[in-house]
Amino acid sequence: LGCPAGPEAAAIVLCLIGLAAWPSAVPQLTRQIVRPQVRSVREQDRVLREQIVQFATYLVRDRIPSG
């Protein structure tokens, strides 16, 4: 994550794993929420991946001191 190891970084990693795994764990809910807004499963996966990366960047940049 580009930040020091510690409880905050561990919590962020756990949250990101949960976000990344949720669509696989509950695909029907993912389809109900995201699919009406996209044209294909490929686009759905791209959008979810981009948003998780954007969210991770926001968390690390704004919440954890670097170094």
PADO-165892 format. One record per residue: residue number from 1; x, y, z of N, C-alpha, C in turn. Coordinates in Angstrom, 2 decimals. Example, Ala and Ser with C-alpha at 12.3 -4.5 7.8 and 13.67 -1.06 7.14 Angstrom:
BEGIN
resi,n_px,n_py,n_pz,ca_px,ca_py,ca_pz,c_px,c_py,c_pz
1,13.19,-5.69,7.80,12.30,-4.50,7.80,13.20,-3.30,7.80
2,12.85,-2.25,7.08,13.67,-1.06,7.14,12.90,0.03,7.87
! end
This chain:
BEGIN
resi,n_px,n_py,n_pz,ca_px,ca_py,ca_pz,c_px,c_py,c_pz
1,0.80,-1.20,0.00,0.00,0.00,0.00,0.85,1.26,0.00
2,2.14,1.13,0.19,2.99,2.31,0.21,2.91,3.07,1.52
3,2.53,2.40,2.59,2.43,3.03,3.90,3.04,2.08,4.93
4,3.37,2.58,6.11,3.99,1.73,7.11,3.04,0.62,7.58
5,3.64,-0.53,7.91,2.86,-1.64,8.46,2.32,-1.22,9.82
6,1.15,-1.68,10.13,0.54,-1.36,11.42,-0.93,-1.70,11.38
7,-1.62,-1.46,12.47,-3.02,-1.84,12.54,-3.91,-1.12,11.52
8,-3.60,0.13,11.23,-4.41,0.86,10.24,-4.25,0.25,8.85
9,-3.01,-0.06,8.48,-2.76,-0.68,7.18,-3.41,-2.05,7.11
10,-3.34,-2.82,8.20,-3.95,-4.15,8.23,-5.47,-4.05,8.05
11,-6.08,-3.09,8.70,-7.53,-2.90,8.58,-7.91,-2.52,7.15
12,-7.10,-1.68,6.52,-7.38,-1.30,5.13,-7.28,-2.50,4.22
13,-6.24,-3.31,4.40,-6.08,-4.51,3.57,-7.28,-5.43,3.75
14,-7.72,-5.63,4.97,-8.87,-6.49,5.22,-10.13,-5.94,4.54
15,-10.34,-4.64,4.64,-11.49,-4.02,3.98,-11.42,-4.16,2.46
16,-10.24,-3.98,1.90,-10.09,-4.11,0.45,-10.32,-5.54,-0.02
17,-9.86,-6.51,0.76,-10.13,-7.91,0.43,-11.63,-8.16,0.44
18,-12.31,-7.64,1.45,-13.76,-7.79,1.51,-14.46,-7.16,0.33
19,-14.05,-5.96,-0.04,-14.65,-5.29,-1.20,-14.42,-6.07,-2.48
20,-13.20,-6.57,-2.64,-12.87,-7.31,-3.85,-13.59,-8.66,-3.90
21,-13.79,-9.29,-2.75,-14.41,-10.62,-2.71,-15.94,-10.57,-2.74
22,-16.52,-9.47,-2.33,-17.98,-9.40,-2.20,-18.73,-9.74,-3.50
23,-18.34,-9.22,-4.65,-19.07,-9.58,-5.87,-19.06,-11.07,-6.16
24,-17.97,-11.76,-5.81,-17.92,-13.22,-6.00,-18.75,-13.95,-4.96
25,-18.76,-13.43,-3.75,-19.50,-14.07,-2.66,-21.01,-13.90,-2.82
26,-21.43,-12.77,-3.36,-22.85,-12.46,-3.50,-23.11,-11.93,-4.93
27,-22.94,-12.79,-5.93,-23.07,-12.31,-7.32,-24.46,-11.80,-7.66
28,-25.48,-12.37,-7.06,-26.84,-11.93,-7.38,-27.07,-10.49,-6.92
29,-26.54,-10.12,-5.78,-26.67,-8.75,-5.30,-25.86,-7.79,-6.17
30,-24.69,-8.24,-6.57,-23.86,-7.43,-7.47,-24.61,-7.15,-8.77
31,-25.23,-8.18,-9.33,-25.99,-8.00,-10.58,-27.15,-7.04,-10.38
32,-27.85,-7.14,-9.27,-28.99,-6.27,-9.03,-28.59,-4.81,-8.89
33,-27.43,-4.58,-8.29,-27.01,-3.20,-8.03,-26.25,-2.60,-9.20
34,-25.31,-3.35,-9.75,-24.39,-2.78,-10.74,-24.84,-3.03,-12.17
35,-25.33,-4.20,-12.48,-25.61,-4.56,-13.87,-26.60,-3.63,-14.58
36,-27.61,-3.10,-13.92,-28.49,-2.18,-14.66,-27.76,-0.93,-15.17
37,-26.60,-0.64,-14.60,-25.86,0.56,-14.96,-24.77,0.32,-16.01
38,-24.51,-0.96,-16.34,-23.44,-1.29,-17.29,-23.99,-2.20,-18.39
39,-23.20,-2.36,-19.45,-23.67,-3.13,-20.60,-23.28,-4.61,-20.57
40,-22.26,-4.97,-19.78,-21.79,-6.36,-19.81,-21.10,-6.72,-18.50
41,-20.87,-8.01,-18.33,-20.14,-8.49,-17.15,-18.72,-7.94,-17.18
42,-18.12,-7.88,-18.34,-16.76,-7.34,-18.46,-16.72,-5.88,-17.99
43,-17.70,-5.09,-18.40,-17.74,-3.69,-17.96,-18.00,-3.62,-16.45
44,-18.88,-4.47,-15.95,-19.14,-4.52,-14.51,-17.84,-4.79,-13.75
45,-17.08,-5.78,-14.18,-15.82,-6.11,-13.51,-14.83,-4.95,-13.57
46,-14.77,-4.29,-14.73,-13.85,-3.15,-14.90,-14.23,-2.02,-13.95
47,-15.51,-1.70,-13.90,-15.98,-0.61,-13.04,-15.71,-0.92,-11.57
48,-16.02,-2.14,-11.15,-15.78,-2.50,-9.75,-14.29,-2.43,-9.41
49,-13.45,-2.97,-10.29,-12.00,-2.94,-10.06,-11.49,-1.50,-9.96
50,-11.90,-0.65,-10.89,-11.45,0.74,-10.87,-11.89,1.45,-9.59
51,-13.10,1.20,-9.15,-13.59,1.86,-7.94,-12.88,1.38,-6.69
52,-12.54,0.10,-6.63,-11.80,-0.41,-5.48,-10.41,0.19,-5.44
53,-9.75,0.29,-6.59,-8.43,0.92,-6.64,-8.52,2.39,-6.25
54,-9.51,3.09,-6.75,-9.68,4.50,-6.41,-9.93,4.67,-4.91
55,-10.76,3.82,-4.35,-11.06,3.87,-2.92,-9.81,3.58,-2.09
56,-9.04,2.58,-2.49,-7.80,2.24,-1.78,-6.83,3.41,-1.81
57,-6.69,4.04,-2.95,-5.80,5.19,-3.09,-6.24,6.31,-2.15
58,-7.53,6.56,-2.12,-8.08,7.60,-1.23,-7.77,7.27,0.24
59,-8.01,6.03,0.63,-7.78,5.65,2.03,-6.33,5.82,2.44
60,-5.45,5.33,1.61,-4.03,5.38,1.97,-3.52,6.81,1.94
61,-3.88,7.54,0.92,-3.37,8.92,0.77,-3.86,9.83,1.89
62,-5.11,9.71,2.26,-5.71,10.67,3.18,-5.82,10.21,4.63
63,-5.53,8.95,4.90,-5.78,8.47,6.26,-4.54,7.98,6.99
64,-3.51,7.53,6.26,-2.35,6.94,6.90,-1.13,7.79,6.59
65,-0.40,8.22,7.63,0.82,8.98,7.36,1.85,8.12,6.65
66,2.52,8.65,5.67,3.53,7.89,4.94,4.87,8.05,5.62
67,5.38,6.95,6.15,6.71,6.96,6.72,6.70,7.29,8.14
! end
